[in-house]
Amino acid sequence: MKIKDLIQSITEKHHSYGIDVNPPATTEMIRIFEQQMGFPLPADFVAFYTTCNGFGCTEDIFNIIPLQEIRNASDYGPNWFTFSEYMIYSDCWRLRYLNNGQYEIFNGSYPDKPMTHSLE
């Protein structure tokens, strides 16, 4: 499933319960964000954020955080950030950039156990 199709499915699912899908991020926003993080975003994250710059679902209280609201901390090392949160940051998904140029997505409660390597 492509990122655009995934966002459309999520929007349709949550349409009657409340979802706010943000307008796409610009390439300049992506460039600035990558510069701040110190590493490039993976292609699927670029595809996601240039389709929509995050969204918030009121039903599940699940959010993909807009680029301008993402903050980094040093809890899990220097090359990661939280991109999604559930139940007002009770649970978080994070992206980590590895030294070999690969990426992994992990749950903030289990930083040593990657869930996947791609949004797709």
C-alpha positions in Angstrom: 0.0 0.0 0.0 1.3 3.4 -0.9 1.6 6.2 1.6 -1.2 8.3 -0.1 -3.5 5.3 0.0 -2.7 4.6 3.6 -3.5 8.2 4.6 -6.8 8.1 2.6 -7.8 4.8 4.4 -7.0 6.3 7.8 -9.0 9.5 6.9 -12.0 7.4 5.7 -11.9 5.3 8.9 -11.9 8.2 11.2 -14.0 10.7 9.2 -17.1 10.4 11.4 -15.1 10.3 14.7 -12.8 13.2 14.0 -9.5 13.5 12.2 -7.4 16.5 11.3 -5.0 15.9 8.4 -2.5 18.7 8.0 -1.5 20.1 4.7 1.7 18.7 3.1 5.1 19.8 4.3 7.2 21.6 1.7 10.6 20.4 0.5 12.1 23.4 2.4 10.4 22.2 5.6 11.9 18.7 5.0 15.3 20.2 4.4 15.3 22.3 7.6 14.0 19.3 9.6 16.8 17.0 8.3 19.3 19.7 9.0 18.1 20.0 12.6 18.1 16.2 13.1 21.5 15.7 11.5 20.4 12.9 9.2 18.2 12.5 6.1 14.6 11.2 6.4 13.9 7.8 4.8 12.1 8.0 1.5 8.8 6.7 3.0 8.8 9.5 5.7 9.5 12.1 2.9 6.5 10.6 1.0 4.3 10.7 4.1 5.2 14.3 5.1 4.9 15.6 1.6 1.5 14.0 1.4 0.4 15.3 4.8 2.4 17.0 7.6 1.0 14.7 10.3 -2.5 14.2 11.5 -4.5 13.8 14.7 -7.4 11.4 15.4 -9.7 12.3 18.2 -11.2 8.8 18.5 -8.0 7.0 19.3 -6.1 10.1 20.5 -3.4 9.0 18.0 -1.2 11.5 16.3 1.5 11.6 13.7 3.4 14.7 14.8 3.9 17.5 12.3 7.6 18.2 11.5 7.6 21.6 13.2 6.4 20.0 16.5 8.9 17.1 16.6 11.6 17.5 19.3 14.6 15.3 19.9 16.0 14.2 23.2 19.0 12.1 24.1 17.2 9.2 25.9 17.9 6.7 23.1 21.0 8.3 21.5 21.5 11.2 19.1 20.0 9.8 15.9 16.3 9.4 16.6 13.0 11.3 17.1 9.5 10.7 18.2 7.1 10.9 15.2 3.9 9.4 16.6 2.2 9.5 19.9 -0.9 7.8 21.4 -3.0 8.8 24.4 -1.2 12.1 25.0 2.3 10.6 24.9 1.4 7.5 26.9 2.9 5.5 24.1 5.3 6.7 21.3 6.8 5.5 18.1 10.2 6.6 17.2 12.5 6.6 14.2 16.2 5.8 14.7 18.9 6.4 12.1 21.5 3.7 12.3 25.2 4.2 11.5 25.0 1.9 8.4 22.4 4.2 6.8 19.5 2.1 7.7 16.5 3.1 9.8 14.3 1.3 12.4 11.0 2.2 14.0 10.7 1.3 17.7 8.2 1.7 20.5 9.5 4.1 23.2 8.8 1.5 25.9 11.0 -1.0 24.1 13.9 0.9 22.5 16.0 -2.3 22.0 13.3 -4.1 20.0 12.7 -2.6 16.5 9.2 -3.1 15.2 9.9 -2.4 11.6 12.1 -0.5 9.2 9.5 1.3 7.2 6.1 3.1 7.5 4.9 1.1 4.5 
